[in-house]
Amino acid sequence: MITFSRSQVIRAEFLDDNTVCFNGIQEDHIYSMEVQIEVRISDGEILTVKGDMKRYTNFVCPQAIPVLQTAVGLSLLEEGWDKKVMREIGRKGCEHFAEVIIECGRCLKKAILSKSLHDALAKDPALDQEKFLLKMSA
Amino acid sequence: MTLRFLRNKVVEVETRPDGNLAVSWRLTDDLQKAEVNIVFQPPQLEILEAEAKMDRFVPPDCQSASELIKNIEGVSIGSGLRKIVAGLVGGENGCSLLEEAVLESANAVILNFTRPGIEFGESVPDDDEKLKLFQEMVKSSPRLIRSCISFQDDSPIMKGLNL
């Protein structure tokens, strides 16, 4: 029998050429969290954060919602950004909010790559995808 | 607006009849598909077996993931795990996806053991009793101290505990 399970779903919408909006959901047997962050693509800076704590373990947990705002201004491209999110959002707020933001952050480069491949395939359906991705991610 | 990227990630812990914990970690998104399976043996939570499979677009650093993952066999969940795993499968020339998978699998094992205590707390109707229960929990699990807002020094849960 499965005694613990966690699912994360991260989706990316490109609002304009320089802004991507991530929505991240984390659902497990104990916790349920959702965050939405807007990120400037050119420098990876988090522009806005929203969060919702749907299931948690104690009465203090919801006090972590305002702590999410400390993520605004942080760059998802700077060295050690994930550790900073865990320190500032996780330890001072909620570890599970931090986990979803980190997963959104990990998806930044992949989402840009995915969009580039999608756009390139629209122009050239016969494109060598593997070659394109290797070149773009180098 | 249609999406340009969608990632789904699942980690599951299955308690086997022999007491070992089988963890299945899976990721799929527009570009990648990865699966890591790890068996942990209580009480030390030693990794007995580990397997990895990557598909779709495999980053150059993860080409040898199925061999690299074998490095974590024999490692136990405990302090310093992050550094140990980084040294064995991650780091500059390692596979960061594999490193994430191992750490998230270990975290799922910890949460698997946390779940019964949380469920017991839910069955306690009295708020003061519930508070005492959380205080006992943090006393018996020092790793929780200052781990999040609930266990910071100024939290009502920590009041009077002097931890």
HADDOCK unambig.tbl for C-alpha pairs under 7 A between the chains (distance, minus, plus):
assign (segid A and resid 1 and name CA) (segid B and resid 14 and name CA) 5.58 0.50 0.50
assign (segid A and resid 1 and name CA) (segid B and resid 15 and name CA) 6.31 0.50 0.50
assign (segid A and resid 2 and name CA) (segid B and resid 12 and name CA) 6.56 0.50 0.50
assign (segid A and resid 2 and name CA) (segid B and resid 13 and name CA) 5.59 0.50 0.50
assign (segid A and resid 2 and name CA) (segid B and resid 14 and name CA) 4.31 0.50 0.50
assign (segid A and resid 2 and name CA) (segid B and resid 15 and name CA) 6.65 0.50 0.50
assign (segid A and resid 3 and name CA) (segid B and resid 13 and name CA) 5.79 0.50 0.50
assign (segid A and resid 3 and name CA) (segid B and resid 14 and name CA) 5.67 0.50 0.50
assign (segid A and resid 3 and name CA) (segid B and resid 15 and name CA) 6.46 0.50 0.50
assign (segid A and resid 3 and name CA) (segid B and resid 112 and name CA) 6.36 0.50 0.50
assign (segid A and resid 4 and name CA) (segid B and resid 12 and name CA) 5.84 0.50 0.50
assign (segid A and resid 4 and name CA) (segid B and resid 13 and name CA) 5.11 0.50 0.50
assign (segid A and resid 4 and name CA) (segid B and resid 112 and name CA) 5.13 0.50 0.50
assign (segid A and resid 5 and name CA) (segid B and resid 11 and name CA) 5.70 0.50 0.50
assign (segid A and resid 5 and name CA) (segid B and resid 12 and name CA) 4.32 0.50 0.50
assign (segid A and resid 5 and name CA) (segid B and resid 13 and name CA) 6.21 0.50 0.50
assign (segid A and resid 6 and name CA) (segid B and resid 10 and name CA) 5.66 0.50 0.50
assign (segid A and resid 6 and name CA) (segid B and resid 11 and name CA) 5.32 0.50 0.50
assign (segid A and resid 6 and name CA) (segid B and resid 12 and name CA) 6.50 0.50 0.50
assign (segid A and resid 7 and name CA) (segid B and resid 9 and name CA) 5.59 0.50 0.50
assign (segid A and resid 7 and name CA) (segid B and resid 10 and name CA) 4.45 0.50 0.50
assign (segid A and resid 7 and name CA) (segid B and resid 11 and name CA) 6.60 0.50 0.50
assign (segid A and resid 8 and name CA) (segid B and resid 8 and name CA) 5.81 0.50 0.50
assign (segid A and resid 8 and name CA) (segid B and resid 9 and name CA) 5.03 0.50 0.50
assign (segid A and resid 8 and name CA) (segid B and resid 10 and name CA) 6.43 0.50 0.50
assign (segid A and resid 9 and name CA) (segid B and resid 7 and name CA) 5.63 0.50 0.50
assign (segid A and resid 9 and name CA) (segid B and resid 8 and name CA) 4.68 0.50 0.50
assign (segid A and resid 9 and name CA) (segid B and resid 9 and name CA) 6.45 0.50 0.50
assign (segid A and resid 10 and name CA) (segid B and resid 6 and name CA) 5.75 0.50 0.50
assign (segid A and resid 10 and name CA) (segid B and resid 7 and name CA) 5.04 0.50 0.50
assign (segid A and resid 10 and name CA) (segid B and resid 8 and name CA) 6.63 0.50 0.50
assign (segid A and resid 11 and name CA) (segid B and resid 3 and name CA) 6.83 0.50 0.50
assign (segid A and resid 11 and name CA) (segid B and resid 5 and name CA) 5.80 0.50 0.50
assign (segid A and resid 11 and name CA) (segid B and resid 6 and name CA) 4.49 0.50 0.50
assign (segid A and resid 11 and name CA) (segid B and resid 7 and name CA) 6.39 0.50 0.50
assign (segid A and resid 12 and name CA) (segid B and resid 3 and name CA) 5.85 0.50 0.50
assign (segid A and resid 12 and name CA) (segid B and resid 4 and name CA) 6.03 0.50 0.50
assign (segid A and resid 12 and name CA) (segid B and resid 5 and name CA) 5.14 0.50 0.50
assign (segid A and resid 12 and name CA) (segid B and resid 6 and name CA) 6.43 0.50 0.50
assign (segid A and resid 13 and name CA) (segid B and resid 3 and name CA) 5.17 0.50 0.50
assign (segid A and resid 13 and name CA) (segid B and resid 4 and name CA) 6.09 0.50 0.50
assign (segid A and resid 30 and name CA) (segid B and resid 115 and name CA) 6.65 0.50 0.50
assign (segid A and resid 57 and name CA) (segid B and resid 118 and name CA) 6.95 0.50 0.50
assign (segid A and resid 60 and name CA) (segid B and resid 150 and name CA) 5.29 0.50 0.50
assign (segid A and resid 61 and name CA) (segid B and resid 149 and name CA) 6.81 0.50 0.50
assign (segid A and resid 61 and name CA) (segid B and resid 150 and name CA) 6.00 0.50 0.50
assign (segid A and resid 64 and name CA) (segid B and resid 149 and name CA) 6.42 0.50 0.50
assign (segid A and resid 90 and name CA) (segid B and resid 148 and name CA) 6.04 0.50 0.50
assign (segid A and resid 91 and name CA) (segid B and resid 146 and name CA) 6.66 0.50 0.50
assign (segid A and resid 91 and name CA) (segid B and resid 147 and name CA) 4.95 0.50 0.50
assign (segid A and resid 91 and name CA) (segid B and resid 148 and name CA) 4.16 0.50 0.50
assign (segid A and resid 91 and name CA) (segid B and resid 149 and name CA) 6.59 0.50 0.50
assign (segid A and resid 92 and name CA) (segid B and resid 148 and name CA) 5.41 0.50 0.50
assign (segid A and resid 92 and name CA) (segid B and resid 149 and name CA) 5.25 0.50 0.50
assign (segid A and resid 93 and name CA) (segid B and resid 148 and name CA) 5.35 0.50 0.50
assign (segid A and resid 93 and name CA) (segid B and resid 149 and name CA) 4.70 0.50 0.50
assign (segid A and resid 94 and name CA) (segid B and resid 148 and name CA) 5.42 0.50 0.50
assign (segid A and resid 94 and name CA) (segid B and resid 149 and name CA) 6.38 0.50 0.50
assign (segid A and resid 95 and name CA) (segid B and resid 148 and name CA) 6.33 0.50 0.50
assign (segid A and resid 111 and name CA) (segid B and resid 4 and name CA) 6.72 0.50 0.50
assign (segid A and resid 111 and name CA) (segid B and resid 5 and name CA) 5.26 0.50 0.50
assign (segid A and resid 114 and name CA) (segid B and resid 4 and name CA) 6.65 0.50 0.50
assign (segid A and resid 114 and name CA) (segid B and resid 5 and name CA) 6.39 0.50 0.50
assign (segid A and resid 114 and name CA) (segid B and resid 30 and name CA) 6.67 0.50 0.50
assign (segid A and resid 114 and name CA) (segid B and resid 31 and name CA) 6.81 0.50 0.50
assign (segid A and resid 115 and name CA) (segid B and resid 4 and name CA) 5.58 0.50 0.50
assign (segid A and resid 130 and name CA) (segid B and resid 57 and name CA) 6.71 0.50 0.50
